[in-house]
Structure formats: C-alpha cells, structure tokens
Amino acid sequence: MRKSRYFGSLLALGALLTGCAGAPPAEDHEYLLRPEGSEVASGVGTPVRLKAVIIPPYLDQKGLVLQTGDAEIQAARHHRWAEPLDEAAGRYLQVGIARQSGRPVEIAPLAGEGSRAVITVRIHQFHGTETGRVRLVADWSVTPAAGEPIIHTFDDAVSQAADGYPSLVTAHAVLLDELAAAIARSLDD
C-alpha cells in the first residue's frame, strides 16, 4: 500500500512537471509614454529649459512597478517600459508644459541660457497599486533667469479606467498631464 502511494505521488509529480514544461512562455509587452500628438509646441512666450527629470532608484528599471503591500513593491517581468522612465517622462513633460504654457520648452542646453527660466523635476513616487490606483508625488523648482529657485510640490492619484497594464500606463500619462499643467501654471508665478 505504501509503495503504490509513493508511485502515485511520483506519477502526479511527473504529470505536473510535464504540464508546466508544455506551457507557452509568458508574452513580453513594452510600453511608451507618449502624449497625443507628441510634437513639441513652438509657443511664442519666453523659452524655458527643462533641465532634468530625476526618478528614485526603485523606478530606475524596465518593469512597471506595483505596490503590493504597505512597504512592498514588485516590478513586472513581462510588462516593461520601452525606454528609461526618466527620459520618457522628460519628453512627455516637455510637450505638456509647452502646450499648457504657450512657451517653447527645450531639454538640451540653450545658448544664452542665463536669460531663461530653468525647471528641474524630482519624482518621488510614480507607481500603481493592486487596487487600481496610480500615484505621482513630485516636486519641481523653477529658477528664473535672475533669482533663486522657487520650489513647488505635486501629489495626486487617479484610478485606472480598467484592469490591466495598458490602463496602468494610461493612468501614468494622466498624472503626467496634470503635473505638466501645474508646472506651466507655476511659470507665471
């Protein structure tokens, strides 16, 4: 009786391993952060420079990040950003700030930069949760041509419109649009 239970367990284990070996590999997905009509507006106002978008180390990876517990995060293995998040967020904000402010926004150093305001953005949190919320916590400084930097803060969250990673990426874009609008308003302060 004991031998038959042992062999039965081996057969079940063998069937399980055979089933796993035959499963297709998970499909990889890569996502871009792109505003609609991603051309950079050539506004008529005073040009500004977006110097940097700085992200925390936990976001400096390919996988989209989900918070799975109070102090636990996980990076998705098969759902990844197609490019570094700091660069993608920088280009996204460049377009958004230009559209919202009516000013040209450059990322590369400008000739005669001393006569332009400089924006630096630091993102502290930018991830989804298992409950379908995405949160963006950031601050930015605007350093006028002649003067000290003025610091501003942003903290907002939105719910995903649907389940899944494509909706997670869309919620990231919504928050970047809101951040770009806040930065654009701060240029007039």
CYANA upper distance limits for C-alpha pairs under 8 A (distance plus 0.5 A):
  1 MET  CA      5 ARG  CA      6.95
  2 ARG  CA      6 TYR  CA      6.79
  3 LYS  CA      7 PHE  CA      6.64
  4 SER  CA      8 GLY  CA      6.38
  5 ARG  CA      9 SER  CA      6.61
  6 TYR  CA     10 LEU  CA      6.82
  7 PHE  CA     11 LEU  CA      6.62
  8 GLY  CA     12 ALA  CA      6.70
  9 SER  CA     13 LEU  CA      6.60
 10 LEU  CA     14 GLY  CA      6.51
 11 LEU  CA     15 ALA  CA      6.62
 12 ALA  CA     16 LEU  CA      6.67
 13 LEU  CA     17 LEU  CA      6.67
 14 GLY  CA     18 THR  CA      6.56
 15 ALA  CA     19 GLY  CA      6.63
 16 LEU  CA     20 CYS  CA      6.79
 17 LEU  CA     21 ALA  CA      6.58
 18 THR  CA     22 GLY  CA      6.79
 19 GLY  CA     23 ALA  CA      6.98
 26 ALA  CA     78 HIS  CA      7.59
 27 GLU  CA     78 HIS  CA      7.09
 28 ASP  CA     77 ARG  CA      8.47
 28 ASP  CA     78 HIS  CA      4.96
 28 ASP  CA     79 HIS  CA      6.67
 28 ASP  CA     80 ARG  CA      8.39
 29 HIS  CA     78 HIS  CA      6.37
 29 HIS  CA     79 HIS  CA      5.36
 29 HIS  CA     80 ARG  CA      6.77
 30 GLU  CA     78 HIS  CA      8.50
 30 GLU  CA     79 HIS  CA      6.35
 30 GLU  CA     80 ARG  CA      5.31
 30 GLU  CA     81 TRP  CA      5.85
 30 GLU  CA     82 ALA  CA      5.50
 31 TYR  CA     79 HIS  CA      8.02
 31 TYR  CA     80 ARG  CA      6.73
 31 TYR  CA     81 TRP  CA      5.40
 31 TYR  CA     82 ALA  CA      5.80
 31 TYR  CA    166 PRO  CA      8.39
 31 TYR  CA    169 VAL  CA      7.86
 32 LEU  CA     81 TRP  CA      6.74
 32 LEU  CA     82 ALA  CA      6.18
 32 LEU  CA     83 GLU  CA      7.72
 32 LEU  CA     88 ALA  CA      8.04
 33 LEU  CA     88 ALA  CA      6.51
 33 LEU  CA     89 ALA  CA      7.62
 33 LEU  CA     92 TYR  CA      7.37
 33 LEU  CA    169 VAL  CA      7.85
 33 LEU  CA    173 ALA  CA      7.13
 34 ARG  CA     38 SER  CA      6.81
 34 ARG  CA     88 ALA  CA      8.22
 34 ARG  CA     92 TYR  CA      6.59
 34 ARG  CA    173 ALA  CA      8.22
 35 PRO  CA     92 TYR  CA      6.59
 35 PRO  CA     95 VAL  CA      7.90
 35 PRO  CA     96 GLY  CA      8.07
 35 PRO  CA    173 ALA  CA      7.85
 38 SER  CA     92 TYR  CA      8.30
 38 SER  CA     95 VAL  CA      7.05
 39 GLU  CA     95 VAL  CA      7.38
 40 VAL  CA     94 GLN  CA      7.67
 40 VAL  CA     95 VAL  CA      5.41
 40 VAL  CA     98 ALA  CA      7.36
 40 VAL  CA     99 ARG  CA      8.32
 40 VAL  CA    104 PRO  CA      8.31
 40 VAL  CA    105 VAL  CA      8.35
 41 ALA  CA     95 VAL  CA      7.08
 41 ALA  CA     98 ALA  CA      6.09
 41 ALA  CA     99 ARG  CA      6.37
 41 ALA  CA    102 GLY  CA      7.98
 41 ALA  CA    103 ARG  CA      8.16
 41 ALA  CA    104 PRO  CA      6.92
 42 SER  CA     98 ALA  CA      7.89
 42 SER  CA    102 GLY  CA      8.17
 42 SER  CA    103 ARG  CA      7.29
 42 SER  CA    104 PRO  CA      5.51
 43 GLY  CA     98 ALA  CA      7.19
 43 GLY  CA     99 ARG  CA      8.14
 43 GLY  CA    101 SER  CA      8.41
 43 GLY  CA    102 GLY  CA      4.98
 43 GLY  CA    103 ARG  CA      4.74
 43 GLY  CA    104 PRO  CA      5.43
 44 VAL  CA    102 GLY  CA      6.81
 44 VAL  CA    103 ARG  CA      6.14
 44 VAL  CA    104 PRO  CA      7.48
 45 GLY  CA    101 SER  CA      8.49
 45 GLY  CA    102 GLY  CA      6.53
 45 GLY  CA    103 ARG  CA      4.90
 45 GLY  CA    104 PRO  CA      7.41
 46 THR  CA    103 ARG  CA      6.37
 46 THR  CA    104 PRO  CA      7.64
 46 THR  CA    116 ARG  CA      7.79
 47 PRO  CA    103 ARG  CA      6.04
 47 PRO  CA    104 PRO  CA      5.27
 47 PRO  CA    105 VAL  CA      6.38
 47 PRO  CA    106 GLU  CA      8.02
 47 PRO  CA    116 ARG  CA      6.76
 47 PRO  CA    117 ALA  CA      8.09
 48 VAL  CA    103 ARG  CA      7.63
 48 VAL  CA    104 PRO  CA      6.94
 48 VAL  CA    105 VAL  CA      5.56
 48 VAL  CA    106 GLU  CA      6.95
 48 VAL  CA    116 ARG  CA      5.90
 48 VAL  CA    117 ALA  CA      5.53
 48 VAL  CA    118 VAL  CA      6.40
 48 VAL  CA    119 ILE  CA      7.95
 49 ARG  CA    105 VAL  CA      6.04
 49 ARG  CA    106 GLU  CA      5.35
 49 ARG  CA    107 ILE  CA      6.25
 49 ARG  CA    108 ALA  CA      8.05
 49 ARG  CA    109 PRO  CA      7.82
 49 ARG  CA    110 LEU  CA      7.94
 49 ARG  CA    116 ARG  CA      7.50
 49 ARG  CA    117 ALA  CA      6.87
 49 ARG  CA    118 VAL  CA      5.29
 49 ARG  CA    119 ILE  CA      6.56
 50 LEU  CA     90 GLY  CA      8.20
 50 LEU  CA     94 GLN  CA      7.37
 50 LEU  CA    105 VAL  CA      7.07
 50 LEU  CA    106 GLU  CA      6.55
 50 LEU  CA    107 ILE  CA      5.53
 50 LEU  CA    118 VAL  CA      6.50
 50 LEU  CA    119 ILE  CA      5.27
 50 LEU  CA    120 THR  CA      6.67
 51 LYS  CA    107 ILE  CA      6.50
 51 LYS  CA    108 ALA  CA      8.09
 51 LYS  CA    109 PRO  CA      8.29
 51 LYS  CA    118 VAL  CA      6.78
 51 LYS  CA    119 ILE  CA      6.24
 51 LYS  CA    120 THR  CA      5.88
 52 ALA  CA     90 GLY  CA      7.57
 52 ALA  CA    107 ILE  CA      8.29
 52 ALA  CA    119 ILE  CA      7.90
 52 ALA  CA    120 THR  CA      5.61
 52 ALA  CA    121 VAL  CA      6.60
 53 VAL  CA     86 ASP  CA      6.21
 53 VAL  CA     87 GLU  CA      7.93
 53 VAL  CA     89 ALA  CA      7.56
 53 VAL  CA     90 GLY  CA      6.13
 53 VAL  CA    120 THR  CA      6.81
 53 VAL  CA    121 VAL  CA      5.21
 53 VAL  CA    122 ARG  CA      6.23
 53 VAL  CA    123 ILE  CA      7.71
 54 ILE  CA     86 ASP  CA      6.74
 54 ILE  CA    121 VAL  CA      6.71
 54 ILE  CA    122 ARG  CA      5.17
 54 ILE  CA    123 ILE  CA      6.50
 55 ILE  CA     59 LEU  CA      6.93
 55 ILE  CA     60 ASP  CA      7.30
 55 ILE  CA     85 LEU  CA      8.37
 55 ILE  CA     86 ASP  CA      6.58
 55 ILE  CA    122 ARG  CA      6.68
 55 ILE  CA    123 ILE  CA      5.53
 55 ILE  CA    124 HIS  CA      7.07
 56 PRO  CA     60 ASP  CA      7.13
 56 PRO  CA    123 ILE  CA      7.32
 56 PRO  CA    124 HIS  CA      6.53
 56 PRO  CA    125 GLN  CA      8.08
 57 PRO  CA     61 GLN  CA      8.42
 59 LEU  CA     65 VAL  CA      7.56
 59 LEU  CA     85 LEU  CA      7.92
 59 LEU  CA    126 PHE  CA      8.18
 60 ASP  CA     84 PRO  CA      7.70
 60 ASP  CA     85 LEU  CA      7.39
 60 ASP  CA     86 ASP  CA      8.26
 61 GLN  CA     84 PRO  CA      7.79
 61 GLN  CA     85 LEU  CA      8.35
 62 LYS  CA     80 ARG  CA      5.51
 62 LYS  CA     81 TRP  CA      5.73
 62 LYS  CA     82 ALA  CA      7.88
 62 LYS  CA     83 GLU  CA      8.00
 62 LYS  CA     84 PRO  CA      7.46
 62 LYS  CA     85 LEU  CA      8.43
 63 GLY  CA     75 ALA  CA      5.34
 63 GLY  CA     76 ALA  CA      5.24
 63 GLY  CA     77 ARG  CA      6.40
 63 GLY  CA     78 HIS  CA      7.85
 63 GLY  CA     79 HIS  CA      6.38
 63 GLY  CA     80 ARG  CA      4.63
 63 GLY  CA     81 TRP  CA      6.70
 64 LEU  CA     75 ALA  CA      5.98
 64 LEU  CA     76 ALA  CA      5.87
 64 LEU  CA     79 HIS  CA      6.65
 64 LEU  CA     80 ARG  CA      5.90
 64 LEU  CA     81 TRP  CA      7.04
 64 LEU  CA    127 HIS  CA      8.02
 65 VAL  CA     73 ILE  CA      7.18
 65 VAL  CA     74 GLN  CA      6.19
 65 VAL  CA     75 ALA  CA      4.93
 65 VAL  CA     76 ALA  CA      6.80
 65 VAL  CA    127 HIS  CA      5.91
 65 VAL  CA    128 GLY  CA      6.98
 66 LEU  CA     73 ILE  CA      6.04
 66 LEU  CA     74 GLN  CA      5.89
 66 LEU  CA     75 ALA  CA      6.87
 66 LEU  CA     76 ALA  CA      8.13
 66 LEU  CA    127 HIS  CA      6.21
 66 LEU  CA    128 GLY  CA      5.24
 66 LEU  CA    129 THR  CA      5.58
 66 LEU  CA    130 GLU  CA      7.23
 67 GLN  CA     71 ALA  CA      8.11
 67 GLN  CA     72 GLU  CA      6.34
 67 GLN  CA     73 ILE  CA      4.71
 67 GLN  CA     74 GLN  CA      6.89
 67 GLN  CA    127 HIS  CA      7.45
 67 GLN  CA    128 GLY  CA      6.67
 67 GLN  CA    129 THR  CA      5.23
 67 GLN  CA    130 GLU  CA      7.15
 68 THR  CA     72 GLU  CA      6.02
 68 THR  CA     73 ILE  CA      5.89
 68 THR  CA     74 GLN  CA      7.27
 68 THR  CA    129 THR  CA      6.81
 68 THR  CA    130 GLU  CA      6.45
 69 GLY  CA     73 ILE  CA      7.43
 76 ALA  CA     80 ARG  CA      7.29
 79 HIS  CA    165 TYR  CA      7.63
 81 TRP  CA     85 LEU  CA      7.39
 83 GLU  CA     87 GLU  CA      7.82
 83 GLU  CA     88 ALA  CA      7.11
 84 PRO  CA     88 ALA  CA      6.82
 85 LEU  CA     89 ALA  CA      6.38
 86 ASP  CA     90 GLY  CA      6.54
 87 GLU  CA     91 ARG  CA      6.82
 88 ALA  CA     92 TYR  CA      6.62
 89 ALA  CA     93 LEU  CA      6.49
 89 ALA  CA    176 LEU  CA      8.04
 90 GLY  CA     94 GLN  CA      6.53
 90 GLY  CA    107 ILE  CA      8.46
 91 ARG  CA     95 VAL  CA      6.94
 92 TYR  CA     96 GLY  CA      6.74
 92 TYR  CA    176 LEU  CA      7.85
 93 LEU  CA     97 ILE  CA      6.25
 93 LEU  CA    176 LEU  CA      7.25
 93 LEU  CA    177 ASP  CA      7.96
 93 LEU  CA    179 LEU  CA      8.34
 93 LEU  CA    180 ALA  CA      6.01
 94 GLN  CA     98 ALA  CA      6.69
 94 GLN  CA    105 VAL  CA      6.32
 94 GLN  CA    106 GLU  CA      7.56
 94 GLN  CA    107 ILE  CA      7.81
 95 VAL  CA     99 ARG  CA      6.69
 95 VAL  CA    105 VAL  CA      8.03
 96 GLY  CA    100 GLN  CA      6.59
 96 GLY  CA    177 ASP  CA      6.74
 96 GLY  CA    180 ALA  CA      5.69
 96 GLY  CA    181 ALA  CA      7.53
 97 ILE  CA    101 SER  CA      6.30
 97 ILE  CA    102 GLY  CA      8.46
 97 ILE  CA    103 ARG  CA      8.34
 97 ILE  CA    105 VAL  CA      7.61
 97 ILE  CA    180 ALA  CA      5.39
 97 ILE  CA    181 ALA  CA      6.86
 97 ILE  CA    183 ILE  CA      7.16
 97 ILE  CA    184 ALA  CA      5.73
 98 ALA  CA    102 GLY  CA      5.93
 98 ALA  CA    103 ARG  CA      5.66
 98 ALA  CA    104 PRO  CA      6.02
 98 ALA  CA    105 VAL  CA      6.05
 98 ALA  CA    184 ALA  CA      8.13
 99 ARG  CA    103 ARG  CA      7.98
100 GLN  CA    180 ALA  CA      7.81
100 GLN  CA    181 ALA  CA      6.27
100 GLN  CA    184 ALA  CA      6.24
100 GLN  CA    185 ARG  CA      8.39
101 SER  CA    181 ALA  CA      8.41
101 SER  CA    184 ALA  CA      5.41
101 SER  CA    185 ARG  CA      7.54
101 SER  CA    187 LEU  CA      8.19
106 GLU  CA    110 LEU  CA      7.90
109 PRO  CA    113 GLU  CA      7.57
112 GLY  CA    116 ARG  CA      8.32
113 GLU  CA    145 ALA  CA      8.47
114 GLY  CA    145 ALA  CA      5.97
114 GLY  CA    146 ALA  CA      8.23
115 SER  CA    145 ALA  CA      5.34
115 SER  CA    146 ALA  CA      8.19
116 ARG  CA    144 PRO  CA      7.16
116 ARG  CA    145 ALA  CA      5.49
117 ALA  CA    142 VAL  CA      7.01
117 ALA  CA    143 THR  CA      5.94
117 ALA  CA    144 PRO  CA      4.76
117 ALA  CA    145 ALA  CA      5.60
118 VAL  CA    141 SER  CA      8.43
118 VAL  CA    142 VAL  CA      6.17
118 VAL  CA    143 THR  CA      5.62
118 VAL  CA    144 PRO  CA      7.03
118 VAL  CA    145 ALA  CA      8.17
119 ILE  CA    140 TRP  CA      7.29
119 ILE  CA    141 SER  CA      6.10
119 ILE  CA    142 VAL  CA      5.17
119 ILE  CA    143 THR  CA      6.98
120 THR  CA    140 TRP  CA      5.91
120 THR  CA    141 SER  CA      5.84
120 THR  CA    142 VAL  CA      7.31
121 VAL  CA    138 ALA  CA      7.61
121 VAL  CA    139 ASP  CA      6.48
121 VAL  CA    140 TRP  CA      4.74
121 VAL  CA    141 SER  CA      7.17
122 ARG  CA    138 ALA  CA      6.08
122 ARG  CA    139 ASP  CA      5.93
122 ARG  CA    140 TRP  CA      6.48
123 ILE  CA    136 LEU  CA      7.95
123 ILE  CA    137 VAL  CA      6.63
123 ILE  CA    138 ALA  CA      4.75
123 ILE  CA    139 ASP  CA      7.09
124 HIS  CA    136 LEU  CA      8.06
124 HIS  CA    137 VAL  CA      5.88
124 HIS  CA    138 ALA  CA      5.85
124 HIS  CA    139 ASP  CA      8.43
125 GLN  CA    135 ARG  CA      7.25
125 GLN  CA    136 LEU  CA      5.83
125 GLN  CA    137 VAL  CA      5.45
125 GLN  CA    138 ALA  CA      7.49
126 PHE  CA    134 VAL  CA      7.58
126 PHE  CA    135 ARG  CA      6.04
126 PHE  CA    136 LEU  CA      5.02
126 PHE  CA    137 VAL  CA      7.12
126 PHE  CA    172 HIS  CA      8.13
127 HIS  CA    134 VAL  CA      6.05
127 HIS  CA    135 ARG  CA      6.38
127 HIS  CA    136 LEU  CA      7.62
127 HIS  CA    172 HIS  CA      8.34
128 GLY  CA    132 GLY  CA      7.09
128 GLY  CA    133 ARG  CA      6.05
128 GLY  CA    134 VAL  CA      4.62
128 GLY  CA    135 ARG  CA      6.99
128 GLY  CA    168 LEU  CA      7.32
129 THR  CA    133 ARG  CA      5.89
129 THR  CA    134 VAL  CA      6.83
132 GLY  CA    159 SER  CA      6.18
132 GLY  CA    160 GLN  CA      5.83
132 GLY  CA    163 ASP  CA      7.58
132 GLY  CA    168 LEU  CA      8.16
133 ARG  CA    157 ALA  CA      7.04
133 ARG  CA    158 VAL  CA      6.10
133 ARG  CA    159 SER  CA      4.85
133 ARG  CA    160 GLN  CA      6.46
134 VAL  CA    157 ALA  CA      5.87
134 VAL  CA    158 VAL  CA      5.98
134 VAL  CA    159 SER  CA      6.78
134 VAL  CA    160 GLN  CA      7.69
134 VAL  CA    168 LEU  CA      7.79
134 VAL  CA    171 ALA  CA      6.93
134 VAL  CA    172 HIS  CA      7.24
135 ARG  CA    155 ASP  CA      7.95
135 ARG  CA    156 ASP  CA      6.33
135 ARG  CA    157 ALA  CA      4.62
135 ARG  CA    158 VAL  CA      7.16
135 ARG  CA    175 LEU  CA      8.28
136 LEU  CA    154 PHE  CA      8.01
136 LEU  CA    155 ASP  CA      6.30
136 LEU  CA    156 ASP  CA      6.14
136 LEU  CA    157 ALA  CA      6.72
136 LEU  CA    175 LEU  CA      7.11
137 VAL  CA    153 THR  CA      8.29
137 VAL  CA    154 PHE  CA      6.14
137 VAL  CA    155 ASP  CA      4.89
137 VAL  CA    156 ASP  CA      7.15
138 ALA  CA    153 THR  CA      6.45
138 ALA  CA    154 PHE  CA      5.65
138 ALA  CA    155 ASP  CA      7.00
139 ASP  CA    151 ILE  CA      7.46
139 ASP  CA    152 HIS  CA      6.00
139 ASP  CA    153 THR  CA      4.70
139 ASP  CA    154 PHE  CA      6.35
140 TRP  CA    151 ILE  CA      6.28
140 TRP  CA    152 HIS  CA      5.89
140 TRP  CA    153 THR  CA      6.97
140 TRP  CA    183 ILE  CA      8.20
141 SER  CA    149 PRO  CA      6.22
141 SER  CA    150 ILE  CA      5.77
141 SER  CA    151 ILE  CA      4.90
141 SER  CA    152 HIS  CA      6.68
142 VAL  CA    149 PRO  CA      5.87
142 VAL  CA    150 ILE  CA      5.75
142 VAL  CA    151 ILE  CA      7.18
142 VAL  CA    186 SER  CA      8.31
142 VAL  CA    187 LEU  CA      7.74
143 THR  CA    147 GLY  CA      7.08
143 THR  CA    148 GLU  CA      6.36
143 THR  CA    149 PRO  CA      4.55
143 THR  CA    150 ILE  CA      6.75
144 PRO  CA    148 GLU  CA      7.45
144 PRO  CA    149 PRO  CA      7.35
152 HIS  CA    186 SER  CA      8.41
154 PHE  CA    179 LEU  CA      7.44
154 PHE  CA    182 ALA  CA      8.42
156 ASP  CA    175 LEU  CA      7.89
157 ALA  CA    175 LEU  CA      7.83
158 VAL  CA    171 ALA  CA      7.12
158 VAL  CA    174 VAL  CA      8.45
158 VAL  CA    175 LEU  CA      7.85
159 SER  CA    171 ALA  CA      7.55
160 GLN  CA    167 SER  CA      6.24
160 GLN  CA    168 LEU  CA      6.47
160 GLN  CA    170 THR  CA      8.15
160 GLN  CA    171 ALA  CA      6.16
161 ALA  CA    167 SER  CA      6.74
161 ALA  CA    171 ALA  CA      8.26
162 ALA  CA    167 SER  CA      6.27
163 ASP  CA    167 SER  CA      6.92
163 ASP  CA    168 LEU  CA      8.29
164 GLY  CA    168 LEU  CA      6.94
165 TYR  CA    169 VAL  CA      6.76
166 PRO  CA    170 THR  CA      6.86
167 SER  CA    171 ALA  CA      6.71
168 LEU  CA    172 HIS  CA      6.89
169 VAL  CA    173 ALA  CA      6.92
170 THR  CA    174 VAL  CA      6.84
171 ALA  CA    175 LEU  CA      6.92
172 HIS  CA    176 LEU  CA      6.85
173 ALA  CA    177 ASP  CA      6.66
174 VAL  CA    178 GLU  CA      6.91
175 LEU  CA    179 LEU  CA      6.66
176 LEU  CA    180 ALA  CA      6.53
177 ASP  CA    181 ALA  CA      6.76
178 GLU  CA    182 ALA  CA      6.80
179 LEU  CA    183 ILE  CA      6.68
180 ALA  CA    184 ALA  CA      6.59
181 ALA  CA    185 ARG  CA      6.75
182 ALA  CA    186 SER  CA      6.81
183 ILE  CA    187 LEU  CA      7.09
184 ALA  CA    188 ASP  CA      8.00
185 ARG  CA    189 ASP  CA      7.72
